[in-house]
């Protein structure tokens, strides 16, 4: 298997002398959501309440994870019309609240028919695919970045792979060259001294030769873009050859034709901490910003979804987008707890 050295790009979180990584905080958020779900299920016992109290008291990070879960539960209940917006706030006596509800509490009170947990930003929407719980493969990946984090992994032979935000990656040793598997997210692979390096994503294997290429992999589609040199993309029964500024998209069902003149400057701007949008529908702009920004932006006005925007934003100041949305398209901005923003 290829060896690797890692350099993290981003900032850890320190609480009471303990440094927490993004991955550890993400797991705590999942635990907090699971604890709250069980506590308010209508079937919680005194033992469950005691275990919850013990879990919550383990550290300030555990307490913060619980409070985040509680805020988000309330946001979801407001979105589903169960509570009024004015009711959003922190409920400190949730254990007493759960014990007082001796009757069966519908799971809709926390999850609902269209709600599940999201680690990255912490919002809970499922039916409309606003965000999802990381898959088991993502959680078990050797390398994984959180929201707004980047990670540089040095491979054998001098090859490197740079992981963008919310990206999961494994190392592979089944090819005679440095090889990685992109489980999800986005990465840039640079070939080493031998001139070749490979990336596996979905059903495709891409081999870069004497240069760099970008790969973005989602459950629905994989996009491979040649930045320099050339890339050979092998898909079951098909092969595509890419030169600089050419790209190809494929899924589990098919692979498309090679397209030319990809905007590689905008595609890789994230490496320098910038997002560039050129005449892009607002829905896509918001989807992209949500990858980098903690919390969640929710677009509730369908008429605005297709309005096209152009702009350049610093990843560390993505809330600047809201001013443009107000001025350019007349969007109404409503801020909720948990860095949740509603655009209507």
N, C-alpha and C positions, 0 to 999 in steps of 0.2 A: 504494500500500500504506500502511496506517496506520503512523504513526510510533509509537515507544514509548520510554519511559524505565524503567529497572529499578532497584529497590532490593532487595538481597538481605537475607533474614532468616535468620540462622544464623551459624555460625562456620567460617572456612576453617581448614585444617590447615597448620602451619608445620613444616618439617623442614630443619635445617641452613641456615636463612636463606632457604629457598625456600617460598613459599606455594602450596599445592596446593588447588584447588577440588574439590568433591565429584565433578564430572564427570570431572576428570583422574584422581582416585584410582580412580573406577569403571573407567575405561579401563585403568588399570594392572592392576587385579585381573583383568580379562579377558585382558590380555596374559600375566599370570603363570600363569593357568590354561591358556592355550594353550601357553606354553613348557613347563610341566610335563607336559601331555598328550603333546606331541611327544617330550619327553625320555624318557618312560616307555612309549612306544608299542611298544618292541621293535624299532624300525627306526631309532633315533637313530644318527647318525654322529658322528665326532669333531668335524666342523664344527658340527653341531647343539650339541654340548656346549660348544664354544668360544663360539658365539653366545649360548648361554644364560648362560655365565659373564660375558660382556661386558654383556648386558642386565641381569643381576642387580646388577652393580657400578656402574650408572649413577648411582644415588642411593639414600639411605636409603628413599625411598618405593618404589623398585623392589624393594629387599630385603624390605620389609614386605609388598608385594604377593605376592612369591614365598612367603614364610613363611605368609601367610594361605591361599594356594592349597594348600600342602602340608598344613597342619593340616586343612583341609576335606576333602582327599582321604582323610586318615586317618579322619576322622569318618564319611565315607561308607562306607569299608571296614568299620568297626565296625558300622555300621547294617546292612550286608549280610551280616554274619557272617564276613567274610574275616579280620578281625583282632579281637583281644580288646580291651576297653576300656582295659586297662592299658598297651596298646602305643601309645596316642595320645601324640604328642610331636613335637618338631621333629627332622627328619633333615637334618643339615648337609651330609653327603657324598652328596647325591642324584645328583650327576654321576657319581661313582665307582660308585654303585649301578646307574645306568642302563648304564654301560659294562660292568659285570660280568655283566649279563644278556644274554648273547650270543644266547640263544634268543628266539623270538617271545614277547612278553608280550601276553597277551590284553588288549584294550581294556577289558575288564571291570575290570581292576586300577585303572583311573582313572575311567572313565565308567560302565561297566556298562550293562545294558539299560535302566535307568530313571534315569540320572544325566546332568545337564548343568549348565552354569554359571549362577550368579546373581550379578549385579554388586551389587545393592543391599545385601544382607546378607552375601553371600559364600557362601551354602550351596548345595550342588549336588544338588538333587532335581528330577527332571522328571516321571516317570511319574505321581506323585500330585499334580502341579501345586502343590507347596509354593512354588516360585518359579521364575521363568523368566529367561533372558537377555533384556535389553531388545531390542525389535525394532529393525530398521534405521530405521524411521520415528521411534521414540523417540530413538535415538541421534543422529539428524540433526535433531531438532526445534530450533527457534531458542532456546527456553527449556526448561530441564529442571531439576527439583529432585531432590536425593538424599534419603536416609533422614533424617527429622526436620527437613528444611529447608523453609522457605517462601520465596516470591518474589512481590513486588508489581511488576506491570508497568503502567505508565501509558500509556494509549492516546491517540489523537487525541480532541479534543472533551471532554477531561476525564474520559473513561471509564477505569476501572481493572479489572484482573483479578488476583486473588490466587490463586496456585498453592499447593496443599497439598503434602504430602510425596509423593515419587515420582510427579511429574506432568510431562508433556511437552506443550508448547504451541507452535503456530505462529501467525503473523499472516496474515490474509487481506485481500485488497483487492478482492474481487469483489462486495461489497455496498455500497450508499450509506450506510454507517454504520460505526463502529468494529467490526471483526469478528475473532474469533480461532477457531482450530481446536484443540479439545482432543483430542490424539492419544491420551492415556491419563491416568488419574488423576482428580484432583478440583480444582475451581476455583470461585471466586465472582466473577461478573461484575457490575459496577456501571455503570449507564448514566451518560452525561455530560450536558453542557449541552443537547444537542438532545433528550435524553430517551430515546434508543434506542441499543442496542448488541446485537450478535449473537454467538452461539457455535455453531459447527458441531461435531458429535460423531457419528461413524458416519453413518447415513442421515438424521439429523435436524438441523434448523436451528432454534435457539431465539432469539427476539428479545425482549429485555427492554425494558420501557417504564416509564420513570420510577421505577426502583427497582433491586433486586438479585435475582439468582437463583443457585442453586447447581447445578453439574453434576458428575456423577460418571460416568466412562466406563471400562468394562472391555471385554475382547473379547466378553463374553456379554451385556452389558446397559448401557444408559445411563439414568440417573435425573436428571430435571430437577425442581428444587423452587423454587417462587417464595417469596422471602423478604419482598419488599415490591413494591408496584406491581403489574404483571402481566407475564405471559410468554406469547407465542404460539409454540407448538411445531409446526413443519411437518415431517411425515414423508411419504414418497411416497404420495400419494392421501389423506392424512389430516391433520387439524389439531386441536390441542387448545389451549384457552385456560386459563391458570392464574392464580388470584388468590393473595394471601398465604396461606401455609401449605398450599397445594395442590401436588401433584406428579404426575408421570406417568413411566412406565418404558417403554422401547422397546428392541427389538433389530433386527437386520437383517431379521428375518422378520415382526415384528408390532409394534404399539403398543397399550398397554393403555389402560384408562379412567383418568380423573382421580380421584385419591383426595384426601381432605381431612384436615385436622388432623395434618399432618406435624409431627414434633417438631423444629422448626427450632432450638431452643436446643441440643439434643444434637447436631444435624447440624452446626452451625457452631461448636461449643465448641473445636475445634482452633485457631481463629483466636486464642484467648486462651491456648493452650498446655495445653488440657485435653481429656481423652476422657471421655465420659459413656456408660455402658451401663445400660440399663434392662430388666431381665428378658430378657436376651439369652442364647441358647445358648452354651456355652463355646466351641464350635468357631468361632462367629462372632466372639466376643470375641478369641480368639487370632489369627484372621485379621486383625482390625483392628489389634491391637497390633503384629503383625508388619510392618505398613506403616510404623510409626513407630520401631521399635526396631532398632538394629543387631544382626546375627546372625539367629537364628531360634528360635522356640518350636515344638516338635514335639509334638503330642498323640498318644500311642500307645494310650490307653485309650478304646475306643469307648463304654464305658458312661458316661464323663464328657462325651462330646461334646455330648450333649443337655441336660446339667444347666444350669439357667438361673442367671445371675449379674446382679447390679446393682452398680454402683460408679462412682466418679469418680477419675480418675488424672491426675496431672501428667505431661505428655509427657516431661519431663526425668527422671522417676523411675518409669518403667514397671515396673521390677523389683519395685515394691511389690505388683504383681499376684500374684506367686508366694506371698506370705504369705497372701493371701486364698484362693488356690486350695488351699493346704494346709489352712487352717482351715475353709473353707466346704464343700469337697467332698472333702477327704481325699486330694488329689492328692499323688503322690510326685515330688519335684523332683530331677532329675539334671542337673548343670551340666557341660558339655563345653567344650573350647577353641573359640575363635572366637565367643564369646557365644551358643553353641548351648545350649538348655535343653530337656530331655526331660520331659514331663509324663506320668506313668503312674499 
